Amino acid sequence: MAENTMPGGWSAYHDLTPEDESVFHEALAGFVGVHYTPFAVSTQVVAGMNYKYKCEASMPPSDVIWEVIIEIFKPLHGSAHIVSIIRI
């Protein structure tokens, strides 16, 4: 099924592919404190790829869970990195 997004536009949120999961883990490698579990992603093709991950966040040992959007940029050459984390 083809996506109906305009060039440069964001895709609809969808389940993560193995590639989406790999980019998420690459960007958060070594990140400590809050635990993030992604459950949906939206992407935008630019000179590389922008990702918006909807995640559940928690800070063990607390049982409190909240939602965030983590924006990640993966350049054509180089490593993925976090652009922003916004609590929703």
ROVEX-815077 format. One record per residue (C-alpha): residue in three letters; x, y, z. Coordinates in steps of 0.001 Angstrom, whole numbers, plus 524288, in hexadecimal, padded with zeros to 5 digits. Example, Ala and Ser with C-alpha at 12.3 -4.5 7.8 and 13.67 -1.06 7.14 Angstrom:
2
ALA8300C7EE6C81E78 SER835667FBDC81BE4 
REM end
This chain:
88
MET800008000080000 ALA805D280D127FBF3 GLU806288184D80594 ASN7FF81824D980170 THR808DA82EEE806DB MET80D8A83B0C80003 PRO81C2483C1C7FD5C GLY822BD84063809EC GLY8166A83D52811B6 TRP815568347E81D85 SER80FB6826CE81C33 ALA8046282280824AD TYR8087F81BF783169 HIS80A4380D5982F94 ASP810298017F8365C LEU81EE980121836C1 THR8266A7F97282C9C PRO833367F2B683061 GLU83A647FE2B829ED ASP8329B8080C8320B GLU836108008A83E69 SER8446B8003E83A95 VAL844D680F1483891 PHE83DFA81131845A8 HIS847C6808BA84CFB GLU8535780EE3845D9 ALA84F1981C96849E4 LEU84C72818D08580F ALA858A98108A85A16 GLY85E9C814668671F PHE852B381C8686AF7 VAL8501D81A4C87971 GLY845AD81E3E8832C VAL8387C81DA387C78 HIS83482811078759B TYR82DB98131986873 THR82586808DB8616C PRO8218580CE985398 PHE814328084B84EB3 ALA812228105384235 VAL81A4B8184E838B9 SER8186F822B382E52 THR8230B8257682441 GLN8270E8308B81B4E VAL830D182F438102D VAL83A7883A9E80FF3 ALA8493383A7980DB7 GLY848A282E41815F8 MET83CA982A7E81DDF ASN83523830EE828EF TYR82DDE8283983275 LYS8237D82B5C83CAB TYR822068201284621 LYS8164E81F6584F3E CYS81B668190585B95 GLU81774815178692D ALA8211381A93872FB SER823F181648880DE MET82E588185888B11 PRO8308280B9D89255 PRO82E04807FA89D08 SER821DD810BB89C42 ASP8159F80B08895F9 VAL811C3818408901F ILE810E6817FC8813A TRP80F308239B87820 GLU80FC68258A8696E VAL819FC82D04861BA ILE81DAE82F8E853B4 ILE82C1B82DB4850EE GLU830D58343884476 ILE83CCF82DEA83E5D PHE8449F8319C83250 LYS84C408276D82A95 PRO8552B82E1F8208F LEU858D6827A9813BF HIS8667C825658194D GLY8688382475827E5 SER8616C8209383429 ALA853718230583848 HIS851DB82CE68433F ILE847138326C84BD2 VAL841B483FA28479C SER837878414B8525B ILE82F7683A5585C9C ILE821F58402385F03 ARG8189D83B8486974 ILE80AA583A518646E 
REM end
